[in-house]
Amino acid sequence: MTSSLASFSSSPNAHILLLGMGGTIAGLADDPQTAPDRYEAGRVSVEALIEQAGVSLPSGLKVLARQMANIDSRNLSELLLTRLGNEIKQSLENPAVIGIVVTHGTDTIEETGFFLHAVCGNRARELGKRVVLTGAMLPANAPKADGPANISDSLRWVASTSEDSPGGIFAVFAGKVCLARDLAKRHTSALDAPLQDSLCSPIRLIGPSWLASVREMQASAGFDLAIPAETDWPWVEILMSHAGARSDSVEHWASSGVDGLVIAGTGQGGYHQSWRAALEKAAGKGIAIVRSSRTGAGPVSLDLAQKGDFGTPSAGDLSPPKARIALQLAIHSAGEAKKIAQTGANYLTWQDFFARIAVLPEIR
Ligand code: SIN
């Protein structure tokens, strides 16, 4: 199945919104010919990137660019996620916006992709609009810069009116498209690093099985979570289990004021037995604890009772950084639900919210 482009001349203000967040795609190397890998991310404006991409769109369709930030994404903050999420949520409701492309650093693009999927994926699907995250592995002035092709592919996918182009939150790299929820950077330098291990389709030849799996995943999403205000994000840390792990690290975090902990466990999401008592004590104090895996692929088992776990929820197939975002959103949503519930009434807990965003897509 091939994608097609429509004419948008009937709506004079129709445009694609291009939001710049920074990253290598906006990076510059001092000596691009001999050392393209020595560069500073976030130095080129998003307006300049669109010019460099030189994309030709259907007649009547414009691209409006807005610089949200220009950072190396290792410095991504929750404050920026809130601003980006709110901008996208509002823009989706604007009839003149036919879709949105976000240029982003690849180092933490999986966090942003998962966040957007959780807070506005459902609405984008209902409206039939696509939000596409993209970036690059080579800086803008490298001889074989991959950013221009990634931007051009993203804009075309957003503008496509083919029925092979459903609404939702996606990512495009190296000629491939995947659900943004599935992003996970698994290589330090490969051009397709952010989606190497994801379920993808070639962008110019959308595969029917990929499309079916996208629709199935989206059908299980059901609802969007609230976006926390800039300073309202719960504090959640990631704790990796490893050989020689000591209870001291769990005890340290349990007394820090943290709201939640994501265990980056071994194998199926297990952890060192030296952590068991300290983790159970932390959970007893009200710290939200979930299990993910440090392996890099595959789901975490739902129940690890046989390995001595005391019932910590599984993060499904979410990587530790994505599980962290999911837990932050779940704790925040549960707090909001509690505020509005009548005294004595039942309300959804963080475990309920977390299971819906992390585990339901796995057990559907
Ligand atoms: C970044 O994440 O901002 C730098 C690395 C990249 O974009 O590939």
Residues whose N, C-alpha, C, O or C-beta is under 5 A from the ligand:
A	BS01	SIN	G23 T24 I25 A41 I71 D72 S73 R74 H104 G105 T106 D107 T108 A136 M137
